Each structure stands twice: as structure tokens, then as C-alpha cells.
Amino acid sequence: RAAMIVWMVALGAEINNNVSIGHQVFNERTFTLADGVVKTSTYPGSGLFLIVPTVLIALVASLAPALKKSSPNGLNEKPEAFGPF
């Protein structure tokens, strides 16, 4: 679930802001020093910090039915029949 959520959010940001997924997670900065040496610095982008809360929210949402002990929970008990499945 977390991977699906993160993928769709990153894809939406890429389409809306014209920023690649790699640049959402990591930013690169290129600068020239006084002696003419060109340095490239890579540092975390805002997308890197959004990974952890997204995973935690999806984990809590997945575990909530088991923690509430709702019956049947579908994890260790047979779930109710649903549609053609």
C-alpha cells in the first residue's frame, strides 16, 4: 500500500510540477569555487522526508483492523465472502 501511495503522489507531482521523481527525493546543486573548481553537492529533497510518514500511515491503516480485533479480520481468520472472489 505504501509503495502504491508514494508512487502515485510522486507521479502526480512529476506531472504537475515538471520535476522528475529523482529530483523530488534528492536535490543537486552545482557551484564554482573561487579557484575555478566545479563542485556538485547532493542533498535530500522534500520527497525524501515524506517517505517515512507515508509508510507509517499505511502501516497503521493496515494494522488497525487486527489491533481492534474486529471479526473476521482477514489476517488469521477466513474473511467474509466478497463479490465474485
C-alpha positions in Angstrom: 0.0 0.0 0.0 2.7 2.4 0.9 4.5 1.9 -2.4 1.3 2.5 -4.4 0.6 5.7 -2.5 4.1 7.0 -2.8 4.3 6.1 -6.5 1.0 7.9 -7.3 1.9 11.0 -5.3 5.4 11.2 -6.9 3.9 10.7 -10.4 1.3 13.4 -9.7 4.0 15.8 -8.6 6.1 15.0 -11.6 3.2 15.7 -14.0 2.0 18.9 -12.2 5.4 20.4 -11.4 7.5 19.0 -14.2 10.0 17.7 -11.6 11.4 14.2 -12.0 11.0 11.6 -9.3 14.7 11.6 -8.6 14.8 15.4 -8.1 11.8 15.1 -5.7 13.9 12.8 -3.4 17.4 14.3 -4.0 18.4 17.8 -5.0 21.6 18.6 -6.7 23.4 21.9 -6.6 26.4 22.7 -8.8 28.6 25.7 -7.9 32.0 27.0 -8.9 34.6 27.7 -6.2 36.9 30.7 -6.2 39.8 28.7 -7.8 37.5 27.6 -10.7 36.8 24.1 -9.4 33.2 23.0 -10.1 31.5 21.0 -7.3 28.2 19.2 -7.3 26.5 18.7 -4.0 23.6 16.3 -3.5 21.3 16.7 -0.5 17.9 15.3 0.5 14.8 16.9 -1.1 11.4 17.2 0.5 10.2 14.0 -1.1 12.7 12.0 1.0 11.2 13.2 4.2 7.6 12.4 3.1 8.5 8.7 2.6 8.6 7.9 6.4 5.1 9.4 7.3 3.5 7.8 4.2 4.9 4.4 5.2 3.8 4.9 8.9 0.2 5.9 7.8 -0.1 2.9 5.5 1.2 0.6 8.2 -1.2 1.9 10.9 -4.1 1.7 8.4 -3.2 -1.9 7.6 -2.8 -3.0 11.2 -5.8 -1.2 12.7 -8.3 -4.0 12.0 -6.1 -6.5 13.7 -5.4 -4.3 16.6 -9.1 -3.6 17.1 -9.7 -7.3 16.9 -12.6 -6.8 14.5 -14.0 -10.2 13.5 -13.2 -11.6 11.0 -10.0 -9.6 10.4 -8.8 -11.4 7.3 -5.3 -11.9 8.6 -5.5 -15.0 10.7 -9.3 -15.8 10.2 -11.1 -16.5 7.0 -12.6 -13.3 5.6 -16.2 -12.9 4.6 -17.1 -13.7 1.1 -16.9 -10.6 -1.2 -18.4 -10.4 -4.6 -17.1 -12.9 -7.2 -14.0 -13.6 -5.1 
